[in-house]
Amino acid sequence: MNFLDMPKRTIGKRTIGLTSIADFGIPVGQLRCVLEDYHSYIDVAKLGVGSAYVTPNLDEKVKLYKQYGIKVYCGGTLFEKCYDQGKLNEYKKFLQKHKIEWIEVSNGTLDISLERRLDLVEDLKSDFSVLGEVGSKDQTQELSSRSWVLELNSLLEAGCKYVITEGRDSGTAGIYNPNGEVKKSILKELTKQVDSNRVIFEAPTSKQQMFFINTFGPNVNLGNVKIQDALVLEAERVGLRSETFFMKPVSNPTRS
């Protein structure tokens, strides 16, 4: 029975308001239990870092996510490892063998030029749905606000379905300062010049998630969410936590 007036969430096969969880090795049995209860709150699953390459029962895990309509992709570290070793063709075959239809193009560890990444997107988009990531995992590497906007928009124009702002699983790099606070000057320019509905903000901590919810509303796309936090995040999105308590209800919910 629904009786509270709350901010309305997108439902069904969402294209905005995505929750992208990070799977850092949850066993298949535990995953099955989590998804049975909470699959409606999860839209995308990233097999974190390069873990997909050494995951036992990878096919079973991918099949389970897909059973619940959840998109699966491998963390950008695996892409960069294959790129560094000249094994991208083998990587493509690996993904196709395991029926993984999404691929991330990133430069979080390697210094891959924007021009090269755009070429890779052009090459990959005929076989995969491509996610482009911007930002470095190295806290000493700084991109200007202008560069963030240029890279995000260029990747979208090249054919990426969504672009991701790097945040690491620690929330202390990329779009964040080492203390975990959002680089607000970058976010300000990004908000004005990039379609935020096509940006997935990596936000591994509740504090960061609630910052983006309060900034963009309940249907902001959030990534690197810990799988055990999926339910709490959904509560945060609809104003059922003190920090998001005073968000105003929206009369017409969007379905996608």
Wavefront OBJ file of the C-alpha trace (Angstrom):
o trace
v 0.000 0.000 0.000
v 1.516 3.312 -1.144
v 0.347 6.277 0.909
v 3.307 8.677 1.130
v 3.912 11.589 -1.253
v 7.449 11.001 -2.500
v 9.684 11.995 -5.412
v 8.739 9.730 -8.310
v 11.282 7.291 -9.668
v 11.691 6.054 -13.190
v 10.528 2.452 -13.430
v 10.771 -0.520 -15.748
v 13.638 -0.580 -18.255
v 15.176 2.711 -17.218
v 17.260 4.895 -19.481
v 17.636 7.576 -16.789
v 17.785 7.226 -13.027
v 20.160 4.274 -13.412
v 21.741 2.481 -10.498
v 24.955 0.785 -11.624
v 26.367 -1.534 -8.998
v 29.966 -2.707 -8.668
v 30.386 -6.466 -8.330
v 33.756 -7.078 -6.703
v 33.345 -10.821 -6.420
v 30.051 -11.614 -4.734
v 29.509 -15.399 -4.990
v 26.788 -16.534 -7.360
v 24.656 -17.968 -4.551
v 24.651 -14.700 -2.633
v 24.044 -12.747 -5.826
v 20.992 -14.870 -6.572
v 19.509 -14.008 -3.174
v 20.236 -10.277 -3.569
v 18.744 -10.076 -7.047
v 15.658 -12.045 -6.089
v 14.732 -9.292 -3.639
v 16.309 -6.130 -5.057
v 16.682 -6.567 -8.836
v 14.133 -3.829 -9.553
v 16.532 -1.301 -7.998
v 19.535 -2.318 -10.137
v 19.956 -1.483 -13.829
v 23.621 -2.104 -14.585
v 26.308 -4.339 -13.067
v 30.030 -3.710 -13.462
v 32.287 -6.692 -12.873
v 34.804 -4.593 -10.963
v 38.434 -3.973 -11.899
v 39.679 -6.916 -14.000
v 37.874 -9.523 -11.923
v 35.825 -10.920 -14.826
v 38.977 -12.538 -16.215
v 39.421 -14.689 -13.085
v 35.780 -15.058 -11.990
v 34.672 -18.689 -11.511
v 31.302 -19.421 -13.127
v 31.398 -16.181 -15.126
v 28.775 -17.434 -17.568
v 26.429 -18.319 -14.711
v 26.851 -14.878 -13.166
v 26.257 -13.035 -16.455
v 23.200 -15.181 -17.162
v 21.809 -14.418 -13.709
v 22.138 -10.666 -14.176
v 20.515 -10.875 -17.583
v 17.685 -12.992 -16.197
v 16.687 -9.921 -14.195
v 17.170 -7.484 -17.082
v 20.425 -6.055 -15.717
v 23.106 -4.927 -18.180
v 26.589 -6.324 -17.534
v 30.015 -4.956 -18.397
v 33.604 -5.430 -17.291
v 35.546 -2.763 -15.413
v 37.756 -0.510 -17.495
v 40.910 -1.959 -15.919
v 40.421 -5.159 -17.935
v 39.985 -3.115 -21.135
v 43.178 -1.173 -20.369
v 45.141 -4.352 -19.556
v 44.151 -5.790 -22.935
v 44.941 -2.509 -24.688
v 48.367 -2.347 -23.039
v 49.203 -5.882 -24.204
v 47.802 -5.433 -27.714
v 45.040 -7.956 -27.028
v 41.872 -5.990 -27.826
v 40.792 -8.473 -30.503
v 41.097 -11.270 -27.960
v 39.163 -9.153 -25.464
v 36.328 -8.669 -27.932
v 36.172 -12.432 -28.479
v 36.212 -12.982 -24.702
v 33.223 -10.671 -24.232
v 31.313 -12.239 -27.111
v 32.034 -15.751 -25.828
v 30.545 -14.832 -22.463
v 27.642 -12.898 -24.009
v 28.698 -9.577 -22.471
v 27.239 -6.931 -24.765
v 28.542 -3.749 -23.116
v 32.142 -2.546 -23.071
v 33.878 0.283 -21.229
v 36.553 2.411 -22.888
v 38.585 4.156 -20.205
v 41.952 5.691 -19.418
v 41.938 5.502 -15.651
v 45.349 3.811 -15.425
v 46.892 4.252 -18.873
v 47.353 7.566 -20.634
v 45.282 6.878 -23.752
v 44.687 10.015 -25.782
v 41.151 11.226 -26.400
v 41.685 10.839 -30.151
v 42.658 7.194 -29.720
v 39.697 6.517 -27.438
v 37.342 8.073 -29.975
v 38.775 5.789 -32.660
v 38.217 2.814 -30.361
v 34.604 3.827 -29.748
v 34.035 4.071 -33.499
v 35.501 0.595 -33.942
v 33.635 -1.041 -31.059
v 30.164 0.457 -31.348
v 29.113 -1.845 -34.195
v 29.575 -4.892 -31.941
v 28.938 -3.526 -28.452
v 27.096 -0.864 -26.515
v 29.958 1.380 -25.455
v 30.478 3.221 -22.182
v 33.153 5.916 -22.116
v 34.859 6.899 -18.895
v 36.599 10.196 -18.190
v 39.039 10.888 -15.370
v 42.137 9.288 -13.908
v 42.533 6.977 -10.932
v 45.744 8.873 -10.148
v 44.951 11.600 -7.624
v 47.842 13.707 -8.934
v 46.389 13.868 -12.436
v 44.134 16.892 -12.915
v 41.834 17.576 -15.872
v 40.562 21.095 -16.356
v 36.818 21.717 -16.372
v 37.076 22.443 -20.084
v 38.787 19.097 -20.711
v 36.153 17.203 -18.742
v 33.390 18.770 -20.858
v 35.281 18.202 -24.109
v 35.992 14.548 -23.379
v 32.496 13.703 -22.146
v 30.778 15.335 -25.101
v 33.254 13.936 -27.632
v 32.717 10.395 -26.366
v 28.945 10.803 -26.533
v 29.139 12.197 -30.056
v 31.370 9.288 -31.095
v 28.677 6.814 -30.112
v 28.917 6.037 -26.406
v 25.552 5.213 -24.860
v 26.617 6.809 -21.576
v 29.741 8.428 -20.173
v 31.069 7.738 -16.687
v 32.863 10.129 -14.363
v 35.757 8.336 -12.691
v 35.491 8.089 -8.924
v 37.170 4.787 -8.063
v 35.590 2.444 -5.541
v 37.092 4.653 -2.835
v 35.497 7.884 -4.075
v 38.825 9.730 -3.821
v 39.944 10.306 -7.426
v 38.660 11.526 -10.766
v 35.743 13.844 -10.096
v 36.557 13.802 -6.350
v 39.260 15.387 -4.264
v 41.414 13.005 -2.171
v 39.111 13.744 0.784
v 36.094 12.447 -1.155
v 34.457 15.795 -1.942
v 33.116 16.515 -5.431
v 35.185 18.950 -7.483
v 32.365 21.471 -7.723
v 33.984 23.712 -10.339
v 34.113 20.767 -12.722
v 30.568 19.714 -11.883
v 29.303 23.252 -12.496
v 30.669 23.312 -16.048
v 29.593 19.748 -16.702
v 26.040 20.548 -15.615
v 25.831 23.488 -18.006
v 27.380 21.824 -21.055
v 26.792 18.047 -20.902
v 23.492 16.122 -20.964
v 23.437 14.842 -17.374
v 20.891 12.165 -18.321
v 23.702 10.449 -20.227
v 26.281 10.760 -17.466
v 26.774 8.057 -14.833
v 28.394 9.613 -11.779
v 30.502 7.119 -9.876
v 29.427 7.586 -6.259
v 30.513 4.723 -4.009
v 29.644 6.348 -0.665
v 26.256 7.344 0.725
v 27.484 10.902 1.247
v 28.394 11.189 -2.432
v 25.173 9.542 -3.582
v 23.062 11.938 -1.557
v 25.040 14.913 -2.879
v 24.127 13.958 -6.443
v 20.517 13.166 -5.539
v 20.107 16.570 -3.923
v 21.848 18.253 -6.872
v 20.139 16.480 -9.786
v 17.060 14.882 -8.231
v 15.995 11.288 -7.600
v 16.641 10.150 -11.166
v 20.332 10.918 -11.427
v 22.468 8.076 -12.839
v 24.804 6.685 -10.172
v 27.604 4.152 -10.526
v 30.095 2.146 -8.461
v 27.329 1.556 -5.933
v 28.081 -1.312 -3.574
v 25.628 -4.102 -4.285
v 24.649 -4.302 -0.618
v 23.683 -0.603 -0.751
v 21.125 -0.919 -3.575
v 18.110 -0.878 -1.256
v 19.366 1.989 0.897
v 20.168 4.029 -2.218
v 16.621 3.548 -3.464
v 15.332 4.815 -0.119
v 17.636 7.824 -0.410
v 16.347 8.549 -3.915
v 12.747 8.852 -2.708
v 13.416 10.985 0.358
v 13.430 8.268 2.996
v 16.652 9.383 4.612
v 17.281 12.540 6.581
v 19.701 14.018 4.044
v 17.174 13.706 1.185
v 14.064 14.114 3.347
v 12.901 17.448 1.935
v 12.989 16.680 -1.795
v 9.681 17.651 -3.331
v 7.374 15.056 -4.924
v 7.000 15.099 -8.710
v 3.480 14.616 -10.027
v 4.249 12.724 -13.264
v 6.732 9.890 -12.966
v 8.845 9.044 -16.023
v 8.956 5.440 -17.141
v 12.342 5.486 -18.803
l 1 2 3 4 5 6 7 8 9 10 11 12 13 14 15 16 17 18 19 20 21 22 23 24 25 26 27 28 29 30 31 32 33 34 35 36 37 38 39 40 41 42 43 44 45 46 47 48 49 50 51 52 53 54 55 56 57 58 59 60 61 62 63 64 65 66 67 68 69 70 71 72 73 74 75 76 77 78 79 80 81 82 83 84 85 86 87 88 89 90 91 92 93 94 95 96 97 98 99 100 101 102 103 104 105 106 107 108 109 110 111 112 113 114 115 116 117 118 119 120 121 122 123 124 125 126 127 128 129 130 131 132 133 134 135 136 137 138 139 140 141 142 143 144 145 146 147 148 149 150 151 152 153 154 155 156 157 158 159 160 161 162 163 164 165 166 167 168 169 170 171 172 173 174 175 176 177 178 179 180 181 182 183 184 185 186 187 188 189 190 191 192 193 194 195 196 197 198 199 200 201 202 203 204 205 206 207 208 209 210 211 212 213 214 215 216 217 218 219 220 221 222 223 224 225 226 227 228 229 230 231 232 233 234 235 236 237 238 239 240 241 242 243 244 245 246 247 248 249 250 251 252 253 254 255 256
